[in-house]
């Protein structure tokens, strides 16, 4: 089975990124992580990339005069690796560029730590915990012009009823993300996801080849 080329965008500690890199290195998924791109020069994800022999590229927002220039630089960085799939894994900037969204429509996914459409935004785990939710989870969805409401690929429920703090709930959800995200990335190598309005259908490749 041909390996898909994956570029990961990350802004912080990079644990979701590492879950993909680890699965790819172990041969658990038919993917090659060809680069990690970050907007944060201090991101721990940079060190993780080095540990796995993955090229990292820093596209520092502070080095650009405005958002348009930054996103032009981001598009150039992504394009330079000719990816089959772009994964936003703890990437904390909203992608608004029409050029990026158009070029990578159906090829760019994001992982969000809640059961969307509940609790979009940057503090999803805390919001769910403070609302007294017993069940939360995570969502993997396609990136489009909306904020955290692109077509949903995969969701997994996580029981947070016994958690004593928002941080504990976040850690419990994150542990499941580290299993679910590589699983979905691997599915892109074995087939394709077809967007039908707001619904997503998975179509396996008959011969197991990259679509």
N, C-alpha and C positions, 0 to 999 in steps of 0.2 A: 504494500500500500504506500503510495507516495505521501511524503510528509508535507504538511502545509506550513507556510512561513508565517510566523506569528510575531507581531510587534506588540509589546505591552507598554501602556502609559501608566505611570505611578507617581505619586507625590510624596509618599511618606515612608513608613517602615517596610513596605514591600512584601508583606507576608502572603498576600494573594498572588502576587507576581511569583514569589518563590514556589508556591504550590504548583503553578504551571511549569516552571523551570524544572522542578524536581520530577514531576511526572514525565516530562519530555525526555529528560536525561536518563530516566530509568526504563524508557521504552514503553511506558504504560499508555501513552497516547502517541499517535502518529503525527507529531508536530515538532518543528524546530523553532525555538524562540530565537529570532535573529537579532533582536534589539530590545532594550528597555529605554524608553524616552521619558524624561522627567522635567518638570518646570521648576524643581527645587534642587539647587546644587548640594544641599545638605541632606537629601533624602537617604535613608538607610538602604533603599532599593539599589543605590549605586554600588554599595559594597556587596550586596547579594549578587548583582549581575557579574561583578568581578569574580566572585567565588565560583560561579557556574561557567565562566569563560564567555559570557554574553556581552556584546558591545553595549555600552550605555552612551546616550547622547543627552546633553543638558540643553534644553531650550528655555532659558531663564526669562520669565516675563519681564523682570526688571531691566533687561538689556534692550527692550523694544520701546519705541515711543508711544505705541497705543495697541489696543487689542487686535486691530486688523493686521498690523505688522507682525505681532506675535503669532497669530494664527497662520499667517503666510509662512512664517518660519517653521511652525509646527508641521504644516502640510509638506513642506520641503523635506523635513527630517523624516517623516513617515514614508514619503514617496521613495526616499533614497534606499530603503530596505525592501521595496517591492513586496509588501506583505499580502498574504491571502486573507488574513484576519487581523484586526486591531482590537485589543482588549484593554478597556479602561478598568484598572484594578487599583482602587484607592487613588484615582486621579481626581484632584479636588477642583479643577477648573471646568466650567461648563463649556462645551464645544458649541460655538455659535456659527462658525464659519460655514457659509453656504457651500463653498468649494469643498471643504472636508466632508460635510454631511452628504453632499451629492456624490462625490467620487467613491466614498466608502459606505454608501447606503447598502444595507444587508451584509456588510463585512466589518462592522464596528459594533462591539457589544460592551455593556457596562454591567458591573455587579453592584447591587444596592442592598444594604442590610435591613430590609423590611419586606413585608409582604405587600408590595405595591398593588393597588394605588394608595394603601395606607402609608402614612409617614414618609413622604418624599423629603428631600433636603439633606442637609449635612449632619443632622443630629437624630437620625432615625431610631437608633437603639435607645437613646435616652428618652425620646418622645414616647416610644412604645412602653418603656418601663414605667415612666411617670404617669402614663394613662392607665396603668394597672392591667395591661394586657397579660394574659396567661400564655398565649401562643404568639410568637413573632416568627422571624425567619429571614430569608433573603430571596432576592429576585435577580435573575439575569435577563437582560432585555436588550433589544437593538437600540442604538443611539439614533435619535432623529431630532427634529427642531423643538420638541417638547422637553420639559424638565422631568426626568425620571418616569415618564409615562410612554416610552417607546414600546413597540410590540413585545410582549413577554415570551421569552424562550423557555424559561424554567423557573420554578419556585419550589422552595423547600421550607416546611414548617419546623420551628424549633420551640420546644417547651421551655419557657423562661419563668414558669410559675414559682420555682424554688429559688430564684435569684434574689439576692439581698441588696444589690445595687445595679445601677445602669451599666457600670463597667463589667460586672459579672455577666450580665445579659449580653453585652457586646462580645465578650470573650467566647461565650457559648455559641453565639451565632457565627462568629468568625471561624471557629473550629469546623463547623459544617461547610462554610464557604470553601475551605481548603480541600474539601472532597468534591463539592459540586462544580466548582469552576473548571478544574481540569477535565472533569467528565464532559462538560458541555464543549470545551475546546476540542476534545477528542472526537466529538460527534461531527464537528465541521470537517474532519478528515475522512469520515466514513459516509458522508452524505451532504445534504444541503437543507437549509431552512428556508422555506418559502413564505414570504409575508403576504397575507391575504387580508387586507384591511388592517384591523387591529389583532387579527389572529395569526398564529405562526404554525405552519405544518412542517414536519420533518420528513424528508424523503431520502432513504438510504441509497447509496450508490450500488447498483447491481453487481458491478465487478470490484467494488471496494476501492475504486480509483478516485483521485481528487477531482471534484467537479470543476 
